[in-house]
Structure formats: structure tokens, C-alpha cells
Amino acid sequence: MQHGKYRFIVGFLVVPLALYALFVLWPFVQAIFYSFTNWSGLSPDFQMIGFDNYTRMFEDEIFWKALRHSLIFAVVLPLLTIGLALFFAFMLNVGGRARKGAAVTGVRGSGFYKIVYFFPQVLSIAIVALLFKFAYNPTDGVLNSLLRAIGLDSVQPDWLGDPDLALICVMVVLVWSTVGFFVVLFSAGMASIPKDFYEAALLDGANRFTTFFRITLPLLWDTVQSGWIYMGILALGAESFAVVHIMTVGPRGGGPDFSTIVLPLYVYQNAFGPGQAAYATTIGVALLIVTLLFATVVMRLGRRERLEY
Amino acid sequence: MKTTDTISEGVAGDGPEPVPAPIAPERTGPGSRTAPGKKGEGQVLNVFSHGMLVIWAIMVVVPLLWAVMSSFKTDKTIFTEPWSLPDKLHFENWSRAWTEAHMSDYFLNTVLVVGGSLVGTLLLGSMAAYVLARFEFPGNRFIYFLFIGGMSFPVILALVPLFYVLQNMTLLNTLHGLILVYIAYSLPFTVFFLTAFFRTLPTSVAEAAFVDGASHTRTFFQVMLPMAKPGLISVGIFNFLGQWNQYLLPTVLNTDPEKKVLSQGLVQLAVSQGYKGDYSGLMAGLVMAMLPVLAAYIIFQRQVVAGLTAGAVK
């Protein structure tokens, strides 16, 4: 096996590694470097200015708004999405009971539900955002016309135009599009829990709440935790950018009075706005730090004894 | 809820220890005593939870059905009677979107970009993963973690420098530039997934081929790659969906109107249609962009789910 081994290894690794280094690693290293310069992005000249960009960021009101919204996304979205998904997955896999033969089954038609729930996951986030943008339109969107149809002519919210509602409207869209993924993910996890655990609990007369909190959730904990991190990264990253960028308007995008601005969008606005390239990468570094912190905190909080079965 | 407290004592307190068999008969007593109450609770719960399931299914399906319905209606009826069925199927919306709104161009661009980058991702990803999974050499672990680390980087941070990297290489606003970037950003997950997959394949077949005089390269392409087909399909579908739906990278790196891909073309259309008001055409465009992925999902349902959940389930 030794003959020509190293030539083969190098030959197979060089192209993928070169592409990855050039388009992924190198830009990341550069970004962190640029955050210490006053580079405008327009001309090749720049000076090192130390932490000036960072001081500026801490005094930037819009940065704090974006940070606050991103943190809300990272806490509320996983909570809502994973909570809903756990409930649905439990109903679909364990919820149906007292049918002949098996001790635990899903409710009737669970296969159908799983297929339908997963639909939004395969759609482009751009398409989803556009669809909901129409639905939210205050004058001729479906939501308000539905409210009118049931006689609520007085309740006609501005939805995305209302600074108090816009952020919630955007979050609903992200929940809508991701719940199905987690339902399927948790279903796969629940399917691998041995049936005797449920049978034993049933013999003891445990009800659904007990079964869920004492058996299903502890045994599913690892999957829930990695799902939590996945959802948080998604809520801090590209998906939230696309939704906010497409759905909300404003002076430069980001909703009325920056009410929906999130960190990735603020990076984008600065990066391709007038001469703020270095400052944009500074906010990008802040986003990277928030993302890594989030993942660390979730892993620490979620650490518990590993259950083997 | 009161019954919960009394009964829960019966469940092993700290975890799913299987209850020893002899205890079970003793417990039937209290169990049957609470049976009527439990049944009532169960029914209320059933109605509630079934209701939630149905409501969510409706919430998922209605927006999609509404888009399909609207694509066959006239602009006027979309707004005046949003919930009515179309009076007749206005196929002219579809042909208008396909030709005048350049959906055909966006479609073609997307097919070219996704086709090219999918082949590239699978080829380069499986080459790197094979070497990392099957060969011992100095730096193996380091390169592996270098690839895996890419999964946790926020793409948006790299965008500004990436823009200038592409500009310097005159790859900005070209389809092949976009293909290369898609491949690079798909590599972390692909390498992660396929490395694990190659480790599970038996070594004996590859060794036999090598003893018979096949080179490493030949062994890889003629023996290992065909054996890895299930893994390639899963990760291929994952990448197909991700690359077909990509929005951020083309928005920044591909601003030439002629080269737009579907997702950015649609958003562009929505912004400009706001003035012209061709909503039915836009809806037709939206549905056109949805159809290929929905079709792929329905046909490959099992593999899609396996591919998408493979990374997160242990």
C-alpha cells in the first residue's frame, strides 16, 4: 500500500483544499485583519487603526439595536421552534395510544403529517419571505382580508409596517419554515427509543406528560441540544438576513426605525454601503463572537449525564 | 392533572430504568381505580393535540395553495377576492412570467450553477473525504478539523473580503465564479458527512483491488465510489437543496442582471413589480421556482429526510 501513497494523497487533497482555503479560510482571516484598519473598500489604501472600529461599534446605537434583536432571535426562535416541534413529534410518534398490538404508536395519519410539515424546509428562504410579505400587506394582503372577512374591520394591523409588530412577524416566518425539519429530526430520534420503556411506564399507569418528561425528553436530549445550536446559528446567520432583507423596508432596509435590523443585515448594509468595509467586518467579528458564545453557553447549560440505551 | 402526581411515583424517578416485572401486578390496582378520570383527560387531550396537528398542517399548506391559486388568477381577483377560486386557469400568467419576466433565464442560470457545483462538490468532497478517512499521514487530523470548522463560521463575515478575492480573479458576476464559491462553501458539511461514511465501508474490497494491481486512483473511482453511492445520494440531495435555494452568496457576488439565479431574480422581480403591479405573473414565477424542489422532495422523500437529518442525529 506504500507505493505512490503520498503522491496520491497530495493529488486528491490539493484541489479541494486550495478552493476551500482561497474562498473560505482566506476571506475569514482577512476579515478579522481588516477590522483593525480604516479600509474603505473603495481604494486599496488603508492604515492600521487598532481598536478604533471597536470603540466606534460600542458607541453605535444601531449596532446595539441589531445586537439586541439578534439575541432575541437566538433565544426566542429555538425556544418556540423546538418546543412546537417536540410537541408535534411526540404526538406523531408516541401520542396515539390504546390501539391493538403495539403499546405506543403515533396518532392516525402521522406519516402524512410528517411529509406535509417538511414542505417549507425544502423551499428557498427567499420564496418563503416573499410569500409572507404579500400575506402581511396591510391593504391587500390575505391576513387583513381574512380579518375583514370575519368581521374584524377595526383590527387591521400594519404588520411589517408597525415597529412593534415587525420583528414578531419576521420571527413567525422563520418558525413556520423550520418547525418541520425538527419534527422529522426528533421523530427519527424518538423512533430509536426502545418500546419497552414506554410499555413499562404504561403498566405503571404513567400519563402522557410523565412519559414525555421522564422518558422521551431525557433520551432525546443530545438531539435536542444539537438542534438547539443549529437553530441558533441559523437565527443569527444567513437565514435571518434573507428574511429581514426581503421582507422589511426602511431607510436602508431593516424595518421602520430599524425595528427589525439584525446583526448580519447590519454587516451587509455597511459592507456594501458607502466606504464602510472595515467597519462592516468589525460588526462581522462581533457576530462571530456572539455565535461562538451562544454555542458554548448552550453546550454548558445542556450538559448532563449521558444516558445509554 | 392531579392524577399525574400520584401515578408518577410509579415511573422510575431518575431515568428510564425498566421497571422490574414483579412490581407491575401490584400497580394495576391504583391504575384501574384512576382509569375513568384518565380516560376523560385523554379524550380532551386527544381533541386538543389532534386540533393542533391539523391547524399546523393547514398553516403549512394554505400559503402554498394560495400561491398556486393566485398564479392562475387575474391581478384584480387576487386582491378583491383573495380566497376565491380562479374563474378560469389564466395560463398567460405563466407564459408571461416565463418569457417577459425572464424566469426562463433565471431558471437556466440556476440549473447551470447548481449542476456544475453539485458535480464539483460531490467529486472534490468525496476525494478529500476518502483520503482523510482511509489514509494515515501527518496533518490528517488538522486538515479534517480545518474543513469541519467551516460549518460554524457565519458566511456573512467573509463576504466583503470574498467579494474582492473574486474581483481580483475576474470571477465576479460570472457563473463559473459562483460555482467555485458554492463548491468551497459546501465542502465542510460534505467532507464531514462523507468521511464518516467512508469509514463505515469495508476495507477488504479496496485492498483486493490494490493487490490485483489497480492504482490508488483507479481503486477509488472503480471500487470505492460505486460503493459509496448511498452516501453520495444523501449528501447530494442536501447540497442540491442548499445550492438551489442559496440567496446570500449570489446577492453579493453576482449582480449582473443577465446572470441572476432564481431566488435573487424573484426578489428583484418583486421589488420592481411593486410599481407595475403584475402580481399574478410574480405568483406564477414563485410557483415555478417552488415546483422543482417540491417535486424532488416528493420523489426522493426518504433520501431527503435522511440527508437533511444525517448531520444532526448522532
Boltz contact constraints between the chains, C-beta under 6 A:
constraints:
  - contact:
      token1: [A, 8]
      token2: [B, 216]
      max_distance: 6.0
  - contact:
      token1: [A, 9]
      token2: [B, 131]
      max_distance: 6.0
  - contact:
      token1: [A, 9]
      token2: [B, 135]
      max_distance: 6.0
  - contact:
      token1: [A, 9]
      token2: [B, 137]
      max_distance: 6.0
  - contact:
      token1: [A, 12]
      token2: [B, 127]
      max_distance: 6.0
  - contact:
      token1: [A, 12]
      token2: [B, 131]
      max_distance: 6.0
  - contact:
      token1: [A, 13]
      token2: [B, 128]
      max_distance: 6.0
  - contact:
      token1: [A, 13]
      token2: [B, 131]
      max_distance: 6.0
  - contact:
      token1: [A, 15]
      token2: [B, 124]
      max_distance: 6.0
  - contact:
      token1: [A, 16]
      token2: [B, 124]
      max_distance: 6.0
  - contact:
      token1: [A, 16]
      token2: [B, 128]
      max_distance: 6.0
  - contact:
      token1: [A, 19]
      token2: [B, 183]
      max_distance: 6.0
  - contact:
      token1: [A, 19]
      token2: [B, 184]
      max_distance: 6.0
  - contact:
      token1: [A, 20]
      token2: [B, 184]
      max_distance: 6.0
  - contact:
      token1: [A, 20]
      token2: [B, 187]
      max_distance: 6.0
  - contact:
      token1: [A, 23]
      token2: [B, 181]
      max_distance: 6.0
  - contact:
      token1: [A, 23]
      token2: [B, 184]
      max_distance: 6.0
  - contact:
      token1: [A, 24]
      token2: [B, 150]
      max_distance: 6.0
  - contact:
      token1: [A, 24]
      token2: [B, 184]
      max_distance: 6.0
  - contact:
      token1: [A, 27]
      token2: [B, 158]
      max_distance: 6.0
  - contact:
      token1: [A, 27]
      token2: [B, 161]
      max_distance: 6.0
  - contact:
      token1: [A, 27]
      token2: [B, 162]
      max_distance: 6.0
  - contact:
      token1: [A, 28]
      token2: [B, 153]
      max_distance: 6.0
  - contact:
      token1: [A, 28]
      token2: [B, 158]
      max_distance: 6.0
  - contact:
      token1: [A, 30]
      token2: [B, 161]
      max_distance: 6.0
  - contact:
      token1: [A, 31]
      token2: [B, 157]
      max_distance: 6.0
  - contact:
      token1: [A, 31]
      token2: [B, 158]
      max_distance: 6.0
  - contact:
      token1: [A, 31]
      token2: [B, 161]
      max_distance: 6.0
  - contact:
      token1: [A, 91]
      token2: [B, 49]
      max_distance: 6.0
  - contact:
      token1: [A, 91]
      token2: [B, 53]
      max_distance: 6.0
  - contact:
      token1: [A, 95]
      token2: [B, 49]
      max_distance: 6.0
  - contact:
      token1: [A, 113]
      token2: [B, 53]
      max_distance: 6.0
  - contact:
      token1: [A, 116]
      token2: [B, 57]
      max_distance: 6.0
  - contact:
      token1: [A, 116]
      token2: [B, 60]
      max_distance: 6.0
  - contact:
      token1: [A, 119]
      token2: [B, 60]
      max_distance: 6.0
  - contact:
      token1: [A, 122]
      token2: [B, 241]
      max_distance: 6.0
  - contact:
      token1: [A, 122]
      token2: [B, 293]
      max_distance: 6.0
  - contact:
      token1: [A, 122]
      token2: [B, 297]
      max_distance: 6.0
  - contact:
      token1: [A, 123]
      token2: [B, 290]
      max_distance: 6.0
  - contact:
      token1: [A, 124]
      token2: [B, 245]
      max_distance: 6.0
  - contact:
      token1: [A, 124]
      token2: [B, 263]
      max_distance: 6.0
  - contact:
      token1: [A, 126]
      token2: [B, 247]
      max_distance: 6.0
  - contact:
      token1: [A, 126]
      token2: [B, 263]
      max_distance: 6.0
  - contact:
      token1: [A, 126]
      token2: [B, 267]
      max_distance: 6.0
  - contact:
      token1: [A, 127]
      token2: [B, 286]
      max_distance: 6.0
  - contact:
      token1: [A, 127]
      token2: [B, 289]
      max_distance: 6.0
  - contact:
      token1: [A, 130]
      token2: [B, 270]
      max_distance: 6.0
  - contact:
      token1: [A, 131]
      token2: [B, 63]
      max_distance: 6.0
  - contact:
      token1: [A, 131]
      token2: [B, 67]
      max_distance: 6.0
  - contact:
      token1: [A, 140]
      token2: [B, 79]
      max_distance: 6.0
  - contact:
      token1: [A, 142]
      token2: [B, 82]
      max_distance: 6.0
  - contact:
      token1: [A, 145]
      token2: [B, 82]
      max_distance: 6.0
  - contact:
      token1: [A, 184]
      token2: [B, 305]
      max_distance: 6.0
  - contact:
      token1: [A, 185]
      token2: [B, 309]
      max_distance: 6.0
  - contact:
      token1: [A, 185]
      token2: [B, 312]
      max_distance: 6.0
  - contact:
      token1: [A, 188]
      token2: [B, 309]
      max_distance: 6.0
  - contact:
      token1: [A, 188]
      token2: [B, 313]
      max_distance: 6.0
  - contact:
      token1: [A, 196]
      token2: [B, 18]
      max_distance: 6.0
  - contact:
      token1: [A, 197]
      token2: [B, 16]
      max_distance: 6.0
  - contact:
      token1: [A, 200]
      token2: [B, 18]
      max_distance: 6.0
  - contact:
      token1: [A, 200]
      token2: [B, 19]
      max_distance: 6.0
  - contact:
      token1: [A, 201]
      token2: [B, 11]
      max_distance: 6.0
  - contact:
      token1: [A, 203]
      token2: [B, 24]
      max_distance: 6.0
  - contact:
      token1: [A, 204]
      token2: [B, 10]
      max_distance: 6.0
  - contact:
      token1: [A, 204]
      token2: [B, 11]
      max_distance: 6.0
  - contact:
      token1: [A, 204]
      token2: [B, 19]
      max_distance: 6.0
  - contact:
      token1: [A, 204]
      token2: [B, 27]
      max_distance: 6.0
  - contact:
      token1: [A, 205]
      token2: [B, 7]
      max_distance: 6.0
  - contact:
      token1: [A, 205]
      token2: [B, 31]
      max_distance: 6.0
  - contact:
      token1: [A, 206]
      token2: [B, 11]
      max_distance: 6.0
  - contact:
      token1: [A, 207]
      token2: [B, 4]
      max_distance: 6.0
  - contact:
      token1: [A, 209]
      token2: [B, 4]
      max_distance: 6.0
  - contact:
      token1: [A, 210]
      token2: [B, 8]
      max_distance: 6.0
  - contact:
      token1: [A, 210]
      token2: [B, 11]
      max_distance: 6.0
  - contact:
      token1: [A, 214]
      token2: [B, 11]
      max_distance: 6.0
  - contact:
      token1: [A, 215]
      token2: [B, 16]
      max_distance: 6.0
  - contact:
      token1: [A, 222]
      token2: [B, 314]
      max_distance: 6.0
  - contact:
      token1: [A, 223]
      token2: [B, 313]
      max_distance: 6.0
  - contact:
      token1: [A, 226]
      token2: [B, 312]
      max_distance: 6.0
  - contact:
      token1: [A, 237]
      token2: [B, 154]
      max_distance: 6.0
  - contact:
      token1: [A, 238]
      token2: [B, 155]
      max_distance: 6.0
  - contact:
      token1: [A, 238]
      token2: [B, 248]
      max_distance: 6.0
  - contact:
      token1: [A, 242]
      token2: [B, 247]
      max_distance: 6.0
  - contact:
      token1: [A, 246]
      token2: [B, 267]
      max_distance: 6.0
  - contact:
      token1: [A, 264]
      token2: [B, 156]
      max_distance: 6.0
  - contact:
      token1: [A, 267]
      token2: [B, 156]
      max_distance: 6.0
  - contact:
      token1: [A, 271]
      token2: [B, 160]
      max_distance: 6.0
  - contact:
      token1: [A, 277]
      token2: [B, 160]
      max_distance: 6.0
  - contact:
      token1: [A, 280]
      token2: [B, 160]
      max_distance: 6.0
  - contact:
      token1: [A, 281]
      token2: [B, 160]
      max_distance: 6.0
  - contact:
      token1: [A, 284]
      token2: [B, 157]
      max_distance: 6.0
  - contact:
      token1: [A, 287]
      token2: [B, 154]
      max_distance: 6.0
  - contact:
      token1: [A, 288]
      token2: [B, 154]
      max_distance: 6.0
  - contact:
      token1: [A, 288]
      token2: [B, 157]
      max_distance: 6.0
  - contact:
      token1: [A, 291]
      token2: [B, 154]
      max_distance: 6.0
